[in-house]
Amino acid sequence: MSLVLSETVRGVATLTLDSPPNRNALSTALIEELLAALAAADADDAVRAIVLTHTGPVFSSGADLKETAAAFGSGRPPVSRLGEVLAAIWESRKPVVARVAGPARAGGLGLVAAADIAVCASTATFAFSEVRLGVIPAVISATVLPRLDRRAAAELFLTGATFDGTRAERIGLVSAAVAPEQLDAAVEGYVRDLVRGAPRALAGAKELLRRPRSDTFGDEVRAMTELSVSYFGSPEGVEGILAFREKRDPNWVPDGAA
């Protein structure tokens, strides 16, 4: 039985965590399937954006603790593979949108933070519950800390307290928190905009967000000028400007996109 469902429609690959009996816990099997689905979507030229969502009431409860306990002394726990998933989302050439309709805990928050855009229901709840289990949110800090307000990160990492979607938006964990009945429309709005971006430009914009800045302002401006000129002269840049002048969609916009 598959733990991750995948479907591509009009340039959007929707990857669905589908293990509701254990609240979409991040087991080794689920992680391996999610890695395969992410790799396939990233390699598919027809895919312009990826949506990460879930079945059941819970987005993800974090690491599979039953499997983790069984691994003591005899194998590697699922958390040893979690970093691979976070990297696959963070470094994907395609923009990734997380759709969070219900609770996310511990490692599940790492997935949310790794996504380029995250939208949650205002009623969804979150918690960095690791310290209450005698561990720390080490792996997920790689994606969480660049997103979170530093004071909020200190409070929530140390207390393990539960907070709602509204606060998740306020501290930077998610891009938007909306009423539950508006969640799908909000995700569709982001996706509708994303698929209108040029594939190489989207990948380049993601790299731009991740790159370290140059040592001096002058070096930074020179590097960014060179990069900008290269994109204006690229096939995508030429096509995009021509399409704008001709008042038509560029050739990369999927058929049927609004």
Secondary structure as UniProt FT lines:
FT   STRAND          4..9
FT   TURN            10..11
FT   STRAND          12..17
FT   HELIX           20..22
FT   TURN            23..24
FT   HELIX           28..43
FT   TURN            45..46
FT   STRAND          49..54
FT   HELIX           65..71
FT   TURN            72..74
FT   HELIX           79..90
FT   STRAND          96..100
FT   STRAND          104..105
FT   HELIX           107..114
FT   STRAND          117..121
FT   TURN            122..123
FT   STRAND          125..127
FT   HELIX           130..133
FT   TURN            138..140
FT   HELIX           141..144
FT   TURN            145..147
FT   HELIX           150..159
FT   STRAND          163..164
FT   HELIX           165..170
FT   TURN            171..172
FT   STRAND          176..178
FT   HELIX           180..182
FT   HELIX           183..194
FT   TURN            195..196
FT   HELIX           199..210
FT   HELIX           217..232
FT   HELIX           235..245
FT   TURN            246..247
FT   TURN            251..252
FT   TURN            255..256
//
